[in-house]
Amino acid sequence: MTSPTIPGAEPAAYHQQRFEPPPGATELLLVRHGQSQAYLDGSPFALVGGQGDPPLSDAGEEQARRVGARLAAEGVDAIYVTPLQRTAQTAAPLARQLGLDCRVEADLREVHLGEWEGGLFRKMVAQGHPISLRMAADERWDVIPGAEPAQEFAGRVRAAIERLAAAHPGQRVAAFTHGGTIGQALALAADSRPFAFVGASNASISRLVITAERWIVRSYNETAHLDE
């Protein structure tokens, strides 16, 4: 039954409401590692699990401090990194400030680049190798010889995020990871083209809200903290 309108009374006002995560949802902050050291032609990076493992550069260390300060001000309940040292080094300032341990989630590691591992990928892209051009046109990493198949990469990223959400209902989690992984996660959430979100900046923040029913994209490639 409709309530009667009282003559002379002010009409009810309904303002736009600020987004709030649904009860029990996990806020997942996907943080790309800081800039890593340059690849020197003919001197491949050491491999961990078959993947290049360069440390952060001096610029990357500064980026780590800045993103750590940004997230410390917001507060997080848990920190995750991958087995590759550049993620742990980027997470370290935040972990120190909040007194949290960094947990390893191996399935958030970067896409495996097959024969272009160890830093060679950077050279091939910079030189416009035909396979790198096809990779961009087809939006598939696995055109690179020996690279991780697209479905396997998507499957492990999905599984990792589902594990984090199951372990941290109602909490905010910072996952320090890689550009390809962030792109894959957001593409899964948005049901977009595979490379629609490829290109996240070093030490950027992208945000997902994970519920049992859906993944919600809240932001992509936040970098204001790097310019302050």
CYANA upper distance limits for C-alpha pairs under 8 A (distance plus 0.5 A):
  5 THR  CA      9 ALA  CA      8.14
 21 PRO  CA     25 ALA  CA      6.52
 21 PRO  CA     26 THR  CA      8.32
 21 PRO  CA     27 GLU  CA      8.00
 21 PRO  CA    209 VAL  CA      7.27
 22 PRO  CA    211 THR  CA      8.06
 23 PRO  CA    170 GLY  CA      7.00
 24 GLY  CA    169 PRO  CA      5.39
 24 GLY  CA    170 GLY  CA      4.70
 24 GLY  CA    171 GLN  CA      8.37
 24 GLY  CA    211 THR  CA      7.86
 25 ALA  CA    165 ALA  CA      8.09
 25 ALA  CA    169 PRO  CA      6.06
 25 ALA  CA    170 GLY  CA      5.48
 25 ALA  CA    171 GLN  CA      7.83
 25 ALA  CA    209 VAL  CA      6.94
 25 ALA  CA    210 ILE  CA      6.02
 25 ALA  CA    211 THR  CA      5.37
 25 ALA  CA    212 ALA  CA      8.33
 26 THR  CA    165 ALA  CA      6.00
 26 THR  CA    168 HIS  CA      6.76
 26 THR  CA    169 PRO  CA      5.70
 26 THR  CA    170 GLY  CA      5.69
 26 THR  CA    171 GLN  CA      5.79
 26 THR  CA    172 ARG  CA      6.51
 26 THR  CA    173 VAL  CA      7.86
 26 THR  CA    209 VAL  CA      6.15
 26 THR  CA    210 ILE  CA      5.60
 26 THR  CA    211 THR  CA      7.25
 27 GLU  CA    170 GLY  CA      8.03
 27 GLU  CA    171 GLN  CA      6.71
 27 GLU  CA    172 ARG  CA      5.03
 27 GLU  CA    173 VAL  CA      6.63
 27 GLU  CA    207 ARG  CA      7.69
 27 GLU  CA    208 LEU  CA      6.53
 27 GLU  CA    209 VAL  CA      5.15
 27 GLU  CA    210 ILE  CA      6.98
 28 LEU  CA    172 ARG  CA      6.49
 28 LEU  CA    173 VAL  CA      5.51
 28 LEU  CA    174 ALA  CA      6.59
 28 LEU  CA    175 ALA  CA      7.63
 28 LEU  CA    207 ARG  CA      6.30
 28 LEU  CA    208 LEU  CA      5.62
 28 LEU  CA    209 VAL  CA      6.52
 28 LEU  CA    210 ILE  CA      7.73
 29 LEU  CA    172 ARG  CA      7.93
 29 LEU  CA    173 VAL  CA      6.51
 29 LEU  CA    174 ALA  CA      5.17
 29 LEU  CA    175 ALA  CA      6.51
 29 LEU  CA    205 ILE  CA      6.83
 29 LEU  CA    206 SER  CA      6.29
 29 LEU  CA    207 ARG  CA      5.21
 29 LEU  CA    208 LEU  CA      7.03
 30 LEU  CA    174 ALA  CA      6.69
 30 LEU  CA    175 ALA  CA      5.57
 30 LEU  CA    176 PHE  CA      6.60
 30 LEU  CA    177 THR  CA      7.20
 30 LEU  CA    182 ILE  CA      7.04
 30 LEU  CA    205 ILE  CA      6.18
 30 LEU  CA    206 SER  CA      5.57
 30 LEU  CA    207 ARG  CA      6.61
 30 LEU  CA    208 LEU  CA      8.30
 31 VAL  CA    174 ALA  CA      7.43
 31 VAL  CA    175 ALA  CA      6.47
 31 VAL  CA    176 PHE  CA      5.15
 31 VAL  CA    177 THR  CA      6.45
 31 VAL  CA    178 HIS  CA      8.19
 31 VAL  CA    203 ALA  CA      6.51
 31 VAL  CA    204 SER  CA      6.15
 31 VAL  CA    205 ILE  CA      5.15
 31 VAL  CA    206 SER  CA      6.98
 32 ARG  CA     87 THR  CA      8.14
 32 ARG  CA    176 PHE  CA      6.30
 32 ARG  CA    177 THR  CA      5.63
 32 ARG  CA    178 HIS  CA      5.56
 32 ARG  CA    179 GLY  CA      6.49
 32 ARG  CA    182 ILE  CA      7.97
 32 ARG  CA    200 ALA  CA      7.59
 32 ARG  CA    201 SER  CA      7.52
 32 ARG  CA    202 ASN  CA      5.94
 32 ARG  CA    203 ALA  CA      5.38
 32 ARG  CA    204 SER  CA      6.09
 32 ARG  CA    205 ILE  CA      7.31
 33 HIS  CA     60 GLY  CA      8.32
 33 HIS  CA     64 ALA  CA      8.08
 33 HIS  CA     86 ARG  CA      6.52
 33 HIS  CA     87 THR  CA      5.54
 33 HIS  CA     90 THR  CA      6.03
 33 HIS  CA     91 ALA  CA      8.49
 33 HIS  CA    176 PHE  CA      6.64
 33 HIS  CA    177 THR  CA      6.53
 33 HIS  CA    178 HIS  CA      6.73
 33 HIS  CA    202 ASN  CA      6.17
 33 HIS  CA    203 ALA  CA      5.69
 33 HIS  CA    204 SER  CA      8.44
 34 GLY  CA     56 LEU  CA      6.94
 34 GLY  CA     57 SER  CA      8.48
 34 GLY  CA     59 ALA  CA      8.16
 34 GLY  CA     60 GLY  CA      4.71
 34 GLY  CA     61 GLU  CA      7.27
 34 GLY  CA     63 GLN  CA      6.16
 34 GLY  CA     64 ALA  CA      6.39
 34 GLY  CA     86 ARG  CA      7.58
 34 GLY  CA     87 THR  CA      8.19
 34 GLY  CA     90 THR  CA      6.42
 34 GLY  CA    202 ASN  CA      5.21
 34 GLY  CA    203 ALA  CA      5.24
 35 GLN  CA     56 LEU  CA      6.30
 35 GLN  CA     57 SER  CA      6.48
 35 GLN  CA     59 ALA  CA      6.88
 35 GLN  CA     60 GLY  CA      4.66
 35 GLN  CA     61 GLU  CA      8.33
 35 GLN  CA     63 GLN  CA      8.11
 35 GLN  CA    202 ASN  CA      6.07
 35 GLN  CA    203 ALA  CA      8.10
 36 SER  CA     54 PRO  CA      6.58
 36 SER  CA     55 PRO  CA      6.06
 36 SER  CA     56 LEU  CA      4.45
 36 SER  CA     57 SER  CA      5.38
 36 SER  CA     60 GLY  CA      6.59
 36 SER  CA     86 ARG  CA      7.25
 37 GLN  CA     54 PRO  CA      6.58
 37 GLN  CA     55 PRO  CA      6.56
 37 GLN  CA     56 LEU  CA      6.04
 37 GLN  CA     57 SER  CA      5.03
 38 ALA  CA     57 SER  CA      8.24
 39 TYR  CA     43 SER  CA      7.68
 39 TYR  CA     44 PRO  CA      7.44
 39 TYR  CA     45 PHE  CA      7.74
 39 TYR  CA    119 GLY  CA      6.03
 39 TYR  CA    120 LEU  CA      8.16
 39 TYR  CA    122 ARG  CA      7.92
 40 LEU  CA     44 PRO  CA      7.70
 41 ASP  CA    120 LEU  CA      8.38
 41 ASP  CA    123 LYS  CA      8.15
 44 PRO  CA     52 GLY  CA      8.33
 44 PRO  CA    118 GLY  CA      5.40
 44 PRO  CA    119 GLY  CA      6.35
 44 PRO  CA    120 LEU  CA      7.68
 45 PHE  CA     52 GLY  CA      5.82
 45 PHE  CA     53 ASP  CA      6.54
 45 PHE  CA     54 PRO  CA      6.33
 45 PHE  CA    118 GLY  CA      5.15
 45 PHE  CA    119 GLY  CA      6.60
 46 ALA  CA     52 GLY  CA      6.31
 46 ALA  CA     53 ASP  CA      6.18
 46 ALA  CA     54 PRO  CA      7.53
 46 ALA  CA    118 GLY  CA      7.15
 47 LEU  CA     51 GLN  CA      5.38
 47 LEU  CA     52 GLY  CA      5.08
 47 LEU  CA     53 ASP  CA      6.03
 47 LEU  CA    118 GLY  CA      6.96
 48 VAL  CA     52 GLY  CA      6.96
 48 VAL  CA     53 ASP  CA      6.61
 48 VAL  CA     83 PRO  CA      8.16
 48 VAL  CA     84 LEU  CA      7.47
 50 GLY  CA    112 HIS  CA      8.39
 50 GLY  CA    117 GLU  CA      8.14
 51 GLN  CA    112 HIS  CA      6.99
 51 GLN  CA    113 LEU  CA      8.21
 51 GLN  CA    117 GLU  CA      6.42
 51 GLN  CA    118 GLY  CA      6.83
 52 GLY  CA    117 GLU  CA      6.33
 52 GLY  CA    118 GLY  CA      4.60
 52 GLY  CA    119 GLY  CA      6.86
 53 ASP  CA     84 LEU  CA      6.13
 53 ASP  CA     85 GLN  CA      6.88
 53 ASP  CA     86 ARG  CA      7.77
 53 ASP  CA    118 GLY  CA      7.87
 54 PRO  CA     85 GLN  CA      7.71
 54 PRO  CA     86 ARG  CA      7.20
 55 PRO  CA     85 GLN  CA      6.62
 55 PRO  CA     86 ARG  CA      5.66
 55 PRO  CA     89 GLN  CA      8.21
 56 LEU  CA     60 GLY  CA      5.61
 56 LEU  CA     61 GLU  CA      6.62
 56 LEU  CA     86 ARG  CA      6.08
 56 LEU  CA     89 GLN  CA      7.57
 56 LEU  CA     90 THR  CA      8.34
 57 SER  CA     61 GLU  CA      6.81
 58 ASP  CA     62 GLU  CA      7.07
 59 ALA  CA     63 GLN  CA      6.78
 60 GLY  CA     64 ALA  CA      6.61
 60 GLY  CA     90 THR  CA      8.11
 60 GLY  CA    202 ASN  CA      8.27
 60 GLY  CA    203 ALA  CA      8.42
 61 GLU  CA     65 ARG  CA      6.97
 61 GLU  CA     89 GLN  CA      8.16
 61 GLU  CA     90 THR  CA      7.47
 62 GLU  CA     66 ARG  CA      6.89
 63 GLN  CA     67 VAL  CA      6.70
 63 GLN  CA     90 THR  CA      8.26
 63 GLN  CA    202 ASN  CA      8.19
 63 GLN  CA    203 ALA  CA      6.44
 63 GLN  CA    226 LEU  CA      7.06
 64 ALA  CA     68 GLY  CA      6.41
 64 ALA  CA     89 GLN  CA      7.99
 64 ALA  CA     90 THR  CA      5.09
 64 ALA  CA     91 ALA  CA      7.35
 64 ALA  CA     92 ALA  CA      8.28
 64 ALA  CA     93 PRO  CA      7.18
 64 ALA  CA    203 ALA  CA      7.05
 65 ARG  CA     69 ALA  CA      6.72
 65 ARG  CA     90 THR  CA      8.21
 65 ARG  CA     93 PRO  CA      6.24
 65 ARG  CA     94 LEU  CA      8.19
 66 ARG  CA     70 ARG  CA      6.83
 66 ARG  CA    225 HIS  CA      6.74
 66 ARG  CA    226 LEU  CA      6.71
 67 VAL  CA     71 LEU  CA      6.73
 67 VAL  CA     94 LEU  CA      8.33
 67 VAL  CA    203 ALA  CA      6.75
 67 VAL  CA    204 SER  CA      8.10
 67 VAL  CA    225 HIS  CA      6.90
 67 VAL  CA    226 LEU  CA      7.72
 68 GLY  CA     72 ALA  CA      6.44
 68 GLY  CA     90 THR  CA      8.43
 68 GLY  CA     91 ALA  CA      7.48
 68 GLY  CA     92 ALA  CA      8.44
 68 GLY  CA     93 PRO  CA      5.92
 68 GLY  CA     94 LEU  CA      4.76
 68 GLY  CA     97 GLN  CA      8.46
 69 ALA  CA     73 ALA  CA      6.83
 69 ALA  CA     93 PRO  CA      8.25
 69 ALA  CA     94 LEU  CA      7.26
 70 ARG  CA     74 GLU  CA      7.25
 70 ARG  CA    225 HIS  CA      6.90
 71 LEU  CA     75 GLY  CA      6.40
 71 LEU  CA     76 VAL  CA      7.61
 71 LEU  CA     94 LEU  CA      7.52
 72 ALA  CA     76 VAL  CA      7.71
 72 ALA  CA     94 LEU  CA      6.58
 72 ALA  CA     97 GLN  CA      7.19
 72 ALA  CA     98 LEU  CA      7.12
 75 GLY  CA     98 LEU  CA      8.40
 75 GLY  CA    172 ARG  CA      8.36
 76 VAL  CA    171 GLN  CA      8.14
 76 VAL  CA    172 ARG  CA      5.62
 76 VAL  CA    173 VAL  CA      6.19
 76 VAL  CA    174 ALA  CA      7.05
 77 ASP  CA    171 GLN  CA      6.66
 77 ASP  CA    172 ARG  CA      6.01
 77 ASP  CA    173 VAL  CA      6.29
 77 ASP  CA    174 ALA  CA      8.48
 78 ALA  CA    100 LEU  CA      7.47
 78 ALA  CA    101 ASP  CA      8.34
 78 ALA  CA    102 CYS  CA      8.12
 78 ALA  CA    172 ARG  CA      7.57
 78 ALA  CA    173 VAL  CA      5.48
 78 ALA  CA    174 ALA  CA      6.83
 79 ILE  CA     91 ALA  CA      8.09
 79 ILE  CA     95 ALA  CA      7.79
 79 ILE  CA    100 LEU  CA      7.63
 79 ILE  CA    101 ASP  CA      7.44
 79 ILE  CA    102 CYS  CA      5.62
 79 ILE  CA    103 ARG  CA      6.77
 79 ILE  CA    173 VAL  CA      6.50
 79 ILE  CA    174 ALA  CA      5.42
 79 ILE  CA    175 ALA  CA      6.36
 79 ILE  CA    176 PHE  CA      8.10
 80 TYR  CA    102 CYS  CA      5.82
 80 TYR  CA    103 ARG  CA      5.17
 80 TYR  CA    104 VAL  CA      6.04
 80 TYR  CA    105 GLU  CA      6.81
 80 TYR  CA    173 VAL  CA      8.17
 80 TYR  CA    174 ALA  CA      6.78
 80 TYR  CA    175 ALA  CA      5.09
 80 TYR  CA    176 PHE  CA      6.56
 81 VAL  CA     87 THR  CA      6.06
 81 VAL  CA     88 ALA  CA      6.13
 81 VAL  CA     91 ALA  CA      7.79
 81 VAL  CA    102 CYS  CA      6.89
 81 VAL  CA    103 ARG  CA      6.62
 81 VAL  CA    104 VAL  CA      5.47
 81 VAL  CA    105 GLU  CA      6.61
 81 VAL  CA    106 ALA  CA      8.40
 81 VAL  CA    108 LEU  CA      8.31
 81 VAL  CA    175 ALA  CA      6.40
 81 VAL  CA    176 PHE  CA      5.41
 81 VAL  CA    177 THR  CA      6.76
 82 THR  CA     87 THR  CA      6.69
 82 THR  CA     88 ALA  CA      7.66
 82 THR  CA    104 VAL  CA      5.79
 82 THR  CA    105 GLU  CA      5.91
 82 THR  CA    106 ALA  CA      5.66
 82 THR  CA    107 ASP  CA      8.01
 82 THR  CA    108 LEU  CA      6.51
 82 THR  CA    109 ARG  CA      5.78
 82 THR  CA    176 PHE  CA      7.65
 82 THR  CA    177 THR  CA      6.79
 83 PRO  CA     87 THR  CA      8.38
 83 PRO  CA     88 ALA  CA      8.46
 83 PRO  CA    104 VAL  CA      6.97
 83 PRO  CA    105 GLU  CA      8.04
 83 PRO  CA    106 ALA  CA      6.40
 83 PRO  CA    109 ARG  CA      7.41
 84 LEU  CA     88 ALA  CA      7.70
 84 LEU  CA    109 ARG  CA      7.70
 85 GLN  CA     89 GLN  CA      6.56
 86 ARG  CA     90 THR  CA      6.64
 87 THR  CA     91 ALA  CA      6.68
 87 THR  CA    176 PHE  CA      5.88
 87 THR  CA    177 THR  CA      6.37
 87 THR  CA    178 HIS  CA      8.29
 88 ALA  CA     92 ALA  CA      6.54
 88 ALA  CA    102 CYS  CA      7.95
 88 ALA  CA    176 PHE  CA      7.90
 89 GLN  CA     93 PRO  CA      8.45
 90 THR  CA    176 PHE  CA      7.78
 90 THR  CA    203 ALA  CA      8.23
 91 ALA  CA     95 ALA  CA      6.68
 91 ALA  CA    102 CYS  CA      8.07
 91 ALA  CA    176 PHE  CA      6.91
 92 ALA  CA     96 ARG  CA      6.64
 93 PRO  CA     97 GLN  CA      6.78
 94 LEU  CA     98 LEU  CA      6.69
 95 ALA  CA     99 GLY  CA      6.08
 95 ALA  CA    100 LEU  CA      5.43
 95 ALA  CA    101 ASP  CA      6.76
 95 ALA  CA    102 CYS  CA      7.33
 96 ARG  CA    100 LEU  CA      7.35
105 GLU  CA    109 ARG  CA      8.27
105 GLU  CA    160 ALA  CA      7.55
107 ASP  CA    156 ARG  CA      6.18
107 ASP  CA    157 VAL  CA      6.56
107 ASP  CA    159 ALA  CA      8.28
107 ASP  CA    160 ALA  CA      6.13
108 LEU  CA    156 ARG  CA      8.16
108 LEU  CA    157 VAL  CA      6.40
108 LEU  CA    160 ALA  CA      6.89
108 LEU  CA    177 THR  CA      6.67
108 LEU  CA    178 HIS  CA      8.19
108 LEU  CA    181 THR  CA      6.92
109 ARG  CA    177 THR  CA      6.88
109 ARG  CA    178 HIS  CA      7.16
109 ARG  CA    181 THR  CA      7.47
110 GLU  CA    177 THR  CA      7.83
110 GLU  CA    178 HIS  CA      5.90
110 GLU  CA    179 GLY  CA      7.82
110 GLU  CA    180 GLY  CA      6.49
110 GLU  CA    181 THR  CA      6.15
111 VAL  CA    141 TRP  CA      8.28
111 VAL  CA    147 ALA  CA      8.42
111 VAL  CA    148 GLU  CA      6.97
111 VAL  CA    153 PHE  CA      7.00
111 VAL  CA    180 GLY  CA      6.67
111 VAL  CA    181 THR  CA      7.18
112 HIS  CA    117 GLU  CA      7.78
112 HIS  CA    147 ALA  CA      6.06
112 HIS  CA    148 GLU  CA      5.67
113 LEU  CA    117 GLU  CA      5.69
113 LEU  CA    121 PHE  CA      7.89
113 LEU  CA    141 TRP  CA      7.69
113 LEU  CA    142 ASP  CA      8.18
113 LEU  CA    144 ILE  CA      7.22
113 LEU  CA    145 PRO  CA      8.49
113 LEU  CA    146 GLY  CA      7.58
113 LEU  CA    147 ALA  CA      4.99
113 LEU  CA    148 GLU  CA      7.04
114 GLY  CA    144 ILE  CA      7.16
114 GLY  CA    145 PRO  CA      6.39
114 GLY  CA    146 GLY  CA      4.62
114 GLY  CA    147 ALA  CA      4.38
114 GLY  CA    148 GLU  CA      7.35
115 GLU  CA    144 ILE  CA      7.68
115 GLU  CA    145 PRO  CA      6.26
115 GLU  CA    146 GLY  CA      6.32
115 GLU  CA    147 ALA  CA      7.55
116 TRP  CA    120 LEU  CA      5.40
116 TRP  CA    121 PHE  CA      5.30
116 TRP  CA    144 ILE  CA      7.75
116 TRP  CA    145 PRO  CA      8.29
117 GLU  CA    121 PHE  CA      6.79
119 GLY  CA    123 LYS  CA      7.78
120 LEU  CA    124 MET  CA      6.83
121 PHE  CA    125 VAL  CA      6.69
122 ARG  CA    126 ALA  CA      6.58
123 LYS  CA    127 GLN  CA      6.61
124 MET  CA    128 GLY  CA      6.67
124 MET  CA    129 HIS  CA      5.75
124 MET  CA    132 SER  CA      7.18
125 VAL  CA    129 HIS  CA      6.65
125 VAL  CA    132 SER  CA      6.11
125 VAL  CA    133 LEU  CA      8.36
128 GLY  CA    132 SER  CA      6.85
128 GLY  CA    133 LEU  CA      6.95
129 HIS  CA    133 LEU  CA      6.97
130 PRO  CA    134 ARG  CA      6.74
131 ILE  CA    135 MET  CA      6.51
131 ILE  CA    143 VAL  CA      7.38
131 ILE  CA    144 ILE  CA      7.06
132 SER  CA    136 ALA  CA      6.85
132 SER  CA    144 ILE  CA      8.13
133 LEU  CA    137 ALA  CA      6.71
134 ARG  CA    138 ASP  CA      6.34
134 ARG  CA    139 GLU  CA      8.47
134 ARG  CA    143 VAL  CA      7.88
135 MET  CA    139 GLU  CA      6.02
135 MET  CA    140 ARG  CA      5.77
135 MET  CA    141 TRP  CA      6.43
135 MET  CA    142 ASP  CA      8.23
135 MET  CA    143 VAL  CA      6.44
135 MET  CA    144 ILE  CA      7.89
136 ALA  CA    140 ARG  CA      7.54
139 GLU  CA    193 ARG  CA      8.26
139 GLU  CA    194 PRO  CA      6.35
139 GLU  CA    195 PHE  CA      6.00
140 ARG  CA    150 ALA  CA      7.19
140 ARG  CA    194 PRO  CA      7.81
140 ARG  CA    195 PHE  CA      8.36
141 TRP  CA    147 ALA  CA      7.12
141 TRP  CA    148 GLU  CA      7.74
141 TRP  CA    149 PRO  CA      8.11
141 TRP  CA    150 ALA  CA      7.40
142 ASP  CA    146 GLY  CA      7.73
142 ASP  CA    147 ALA  CA      5.29
142 ASP  CA    148 GLU  CA      6.20
142 ASP  CA    149 PRO  CA      5.80
142 ASP  CA    150 ALA  CA      6.72
143 VAL  CA    147 ALA  CA      7.65
148 GLU  CA    152 GLU  CA      7.37
148 GLU  CA    153 PHE  CA      6.92
149 PRO  CA    153 PHE  CA      6.79
150 ALA  CA    154 ALA  CA      6.71
151 GLN  CA    155 GLY  CA      6.47
152 GLU  CA    156 ARG  CA      6.73
153 PHE  CA    157 VAL  CA      6.79
154 ALA  CA    158 ARG  CA      6.62
154 ALA  CA    184 GLN  CA      6.94
154 ALA  CA    185 ALA  CA      8.29
154 ALA  CA    188 LEU  CA      8.25
155 GLY  CA    159 ALA  CA      6.63
156 ARG  CA    160 ALA  CA      6.60
157 VAL  CA    161 ILE  CA      6.82
157 VAL  CA    181 THR  CA      7.44
157 VAL  CA    184 GLN  CA      7.77
157 VAL  CA    185 ALA  CA      7.04
158 ARG  CA    162 GLU  CA      6.68
158 ARG  CA    185 ALA  CA      7.51
158 ARG  CA    188 LEU  CA      8.19
159 ALA  CA    163 ARG  CA      6.72
160 ALA  CA    164 LEU  CA      6.87
161 ILE  CA    165 ALA  CA      6.68
162 GLU  CA    166 ALA  CA      6.62
163 ARG  CA    167 ALA  CA      6.67
164 LEU  CA    168 HIS  CA      6.60
165 ALA  CA    169 PRO  CA      6.41
165 ALA  CA    210 ILE  CA      6.97
165 ALA  CA    211 THR  CA      8.26
168 HIS  CA    172 ARG  CA      8.14
168 HIS  CA    173 VAL  CA      8.04
177 THR  CA    181 THR  CA      7.34
177 THR  CA    182 ILE  CA      7.72
178 HIS  CA    182 ILE  CA      6.67
179 GLY  CA    183 GLY  CA      6.70
179 GLY  CA    198 VAL  CA      7.08
179 GLY  CA    199 GLY  CA      6.83
179 GLY  CA    200 ALA  CA      6.11
179 GLY  CA    201 SER  CA      8.14
179 GLY  CA    202 ASN  CA      8.48
180 GLY  CA    184 GLN  CA      6.68
180 GLY  CA    198 VAL  CA      6.69
180 GLY  CA    199 GLY  CA      8.29
181 THR  CA    185 ALA  CA      6.65
182 ILE  CA    186 LEU  CA      6.75
182 ILE  CA    197 PHE  CA      8.00
182 ILE  CA    198 VAL  CA      7.91
182 ILE  CA    200 ALA  CA      7.91
182 ILE  CA    206 SER  CA      8.21
183 GLY  CA    187 ALA  CA      6.58
183 GLY  CA    194 PRO  CA      8.15
183 GLY  CA    195 PHE  CA      7.02
183 GLY  CA    196 ALA  CA      7.68
183 GLY  CA    197 PHE  CA      5.00
183 GLY  CA    198 VAL  CA      5.03
183 GLY  CA    199 GLY  CA      7.87
183 GLY  CA    200 ALA  CA      7.95
184 GLN  CA    188 LEU  CA      6.69
184 GLN  CA    194 PRO  CA      7.24
184 GLN  CA    195 PHE  CA      8.05
184 GLN  CA    197 PHE  CA      7.95
184 GLN  CA    198 VAL  CA      8.20
185 ALA  CA    189 ALA  CA      6.82
186 LEU  CA    190 ALA  CA      6.52
186 LEU  CA    197 PHE  CA      6.97
186 LEU  CA    208 LEU  CA      8.31
186 LEU  CA    217 VAL  CA      7.41
187 ALA  CA    191 ASP  CA      5.94
187 ALA  CA    192 SER  CA      5.44
187 ALA  CA    193 ARG  CA      7.04
187 ALA  CA    194 PRO  CA      6.36
187 ALA  CA    195 PHE  CA      7.86
187 ALA  CA    196 ALA  CA      7.16
187 ALA  CA    197 PHE  CA      7.04
188 LEU  CA    192 SER  CA      7.48
189 ALA  CA    214 ARG  CA      8.09
189 ALA  CA    215 TRP  CA      5.58
189 ALA  CA    216 ILE  CA      6.86
189 ALA  CA    217 VAL  CA      7.04
190 ALA  CA    215 TRP  CA      8.37
190 ALA  CA    216 ILE  CA      8.18
190 ALA  CA    217 VAL  CA      7.48
192 SER  CA    196 ALA  CA      6.91
197 PHE  CA    220 TYR  CA      8.34
200 ALA  CA    204 SER  CA      7.02
200 ALA  CA    220 TYR  CA      8.16
200 ALA  CA    221 ASN  CA      5.91
201 SER  CA    221 ASN  CA      6.92
201 SER  CA    223 THR  CA      8.06
203 ALA  CA    223 THR  CA      7.95
203 ALA  CA    226 LEU  CA      8.38
204 SER  CA    221 ASN  CA      5.62
204 SER  CA    222 GLU  CA      5.74
204 SER  CA    223 THR  CA      5.64
205 ILE  CA    219 SER  CA      8.40
205 ILE  CA    220 TYR  CA      7.24
205 ILE  CA    221 ASN  CA      5.86
205 ILE  CA    222 GLU  CA      5.41
205 ILE  CA    223 THR  CA      7.43
206 SER  CA    218 ARG  CA      8.06
206 SER  CA    219 SER  CA      5.72
206 SER  CA    220 TYR  CA      4.76
206 SER  CA    221 ASN  CA      5.77
206 SER  CA    222 GLU  CA      6.81
207 ARG  CA    217 VAL  CA      6.75
207 ARG  CA    218 ARG  CA      5.66
207 ARG  CA    219 SER  CA      5.49
207 ARG  CA    220 TYR  CA      6.97
208 LEU  CA    215 TRP  CA      7.07
208 LEU  CA    216 ILE  CA      5.97
208 LEU  CA    217 VAL  CA      5.27
208 LEU  CA    218 ARG  CA      6.04
208 LEU  CA    219 SER  CA      7.77
209 VAL  CA    215 TRP  CA      6.26
209 VAL  CA    216 ILE  CA      5.46
209 VAL  CA    217 VAL  CA      7.12
209 VAL  CA    218 ARG  CA      7.52
210 ILE  CA    214 ARG  CA      6.88
210 ILE  CA    215 TRP  CA      5.16
210 ILE  CA    216 ILE  CA      6.92
211 THR  CA    215 TRP  CA      6.65
223 THR  CA    227 ASP  CA      7.62
224 ALA  CA    228 GLU  CA      7.15
